[in-house]
Amino acid sequence: MEFERALFRVHERTLLSDGCLKSQKPLLIISSFIFALCVVVLSLLHISYVNVSSCIPQVLDYQLAPLKNLSMQSSNYSVLLPQDELLRIYILDSAHAEPTAVGIAGQDSSTLLAAEQSAAFASYRFSRRLEVFALPEDIRESHSFKSYNLTVPSGCFAGTGVGRFLLQHLVGFDTIMINELLWTFGEGSIENLDSHERWVWRAESMDPFLKPDNFFLLVLWKLQILFSAVLAFFLLSTVTGLFIRITISSSAILLFPLHNCLRRWGFETPSEDLLMRSFPWIGIQVAQFNSQNKPLRPLVLAHLGVVFVFYFIYIASHFAWTILLYPWSTPEDLEDSVYAYVALVELFHLIFIRTRLSIAYLPRILGSLLIWFHVYLFSFCYGFSYLALLTTCAGSIAACMFFIVRYETVALRGNPFHPDTPSHENPRMAYMPMMSPLWTVELAPLWTAFFPVSSRETFSNGQMALIRGEPPDLESQPGSGMNDTSPLTQLTSRQPQTHHDPS
């Protein structure tokens, strides 16, 4: 309970500050506009470039096929590029849509004019065989592995000047080239020669993205994607929430040695009793050490040790889930960005979401956005993942700001005595049964983070009065526990019957 009250003070002071009050509505408008813009741009880019191969087949037909004396419009591109050969692809700034309009592209050597290399907006290396791709350059040259240079005009991907500008400076060509090459050859290894980022797909790894023709198998495939997305949401949100709770609760121990240092250096500080009352789950332990004149060092090290160990558990779980949930190639640092997004959402929810309607609907909206992101990620071989994550973040910010403006700030500035208004005595409008009298001071155990919360109507007036610190007439409250002879009810009837969900 005191843990919730400590968080409520942060919630109240932040939302009622002048800077926050002035920026809430502008941030809501800006985030909503960015979300709508991201949805439109993502839809257009996805329809145009994901699971599409149009430019690379033309380049192969016009530039590579003549070098090998093969006819144009070849239907089997594995004949054009055996597994022991490589391609170097340079994307040049050109409004021409036809690849034949670009210079001396397609020459059978590992060299290209320096002027054209420097003018390339992006350059890639591709091979159908990972082992050939991974060989050092000097070994490939000593064993006479062939490497062909191809140049692609940016107009082949976007016909307008605005489209080329967006691709060259904002979107990039990675996603486009990966889809072009993979849906042309069906497998291969790709490297961006500028960023040195690599992506690898084998033929069998492409099978999950080939939609089955059978309707029943198609439904099973969709259900599998949905289950994987829900599982990813559950694992990411729960473990991140548990880690944030442990970090916040245990890191409060640092305030006590900091308070002692400031006092010794002559700074004016509040009394230590105030710190103990503000953080009673730590204060009761500090008081025990002070009463026995023992140093706080073992207690501080114990709490920091818990944070340290849980941090490595948190990081290790992310490494494990990266392999289990994202087994194929993804953009660099995408998983870390997803974990950071989830951590920020969990921290925001822990501090700022306190009214009934916010608790009822905002988690569902944020959860739906995260599940949608994973459904998109799992449904396509290589989509615009970062843009999808940006869309998810913008939608989350817009949803959070809507509930802050519409409910949280209004509640703080409204009637403080209304039963549905968060206050210091009643800091969150969601409750759960109190199953131990120790929860009035100590933190509830971790399993309570998975226990469903209830509204105030679930509990009696006497139980709600205990939350507000009022001594109720327990004998007149039906269901208060005075006439219940169960051991659990006898244990808790002398203590408040509800407490706030710590998660």
Disulfide bonds with the S-S distance in Angstrom:
Cys55-Cys156 2.15
